[in-house]
Amino acid sequence: MPILVSDTSVLIDLERATLLEEMFLLPFEFAVPDLLYDRELAGELGDRLI
C-alpha cells in the first residue's frame, strides 16, 4: 500500500471541510512527520488521525 506523507495544513483543511473520514477510505496509508504532529496536530484532531 502506498504511503502518502502530508503537511499538517492539508489535514487541517480536510478536517475543516469535514472530509477526513472520506480521506481514510482511500487506498493509501497517510503519514505526518513526528515534529509537525507534535507542533500542530497533538490534541483532539491528532487523536482522531491516529
C-alpha positions in Angstrom: 0.0 0.0 0.0 1.4 3.4 -1.0 2.2 5.8 1.9 1.4 9.5 1.4 3.3 12.0 3.6 1.1 15.0 4.3 1.8 18.5 5.5 -0.4 19.3 8.5 -2.1 22.2 6.8 -3.6 19.8 4.3 -5.0 17.7 7.1 -6.4 20.7 8.9 -8.1 21.9 5.7 -9.6 18.4 5.2 -10.9 18.5 8.8 -12.5 21.9 8.3 -14.2 20.7 5.1 -15.4 17.6 7.0 -13.5 15.3 4.6 -11.2 13.4 7.0 -13.4 10.3 7.1 -13.6 10.2 3.3 -9.8 10.6 3.1 -9.3 7.4 5.1 -11.5 5.5 2.7 -8.8 5.9 0.0 -6.4 3.0 -0.6 -3.4 4.8 0.9 -1.7 5.0 4.2 -1.1 8.5 5.5 1.8 9.8 7.5 2.9 13.1 9.1 6.4 13.8 10.3 6.6 13.5 14.1 7.9 17.0 14.6 4.9 18.5 12.7 2.5 16.3 14.5 3.9 17.4 17.9 3.8 21.1 17.0 0.5 21.3 15.1 -1.7 18.3 15.5 -1.3 16.9 19.0 -4.6 17.0 20.8 -8.1 16.3 19.7 -7.5 16.5 16.0 -4.4 14.4 16.2 -6.2 11.8 18.3 -8.7 11.4 15.6 -6.0 10.8 13.0 -4.1 8.0 14.8 
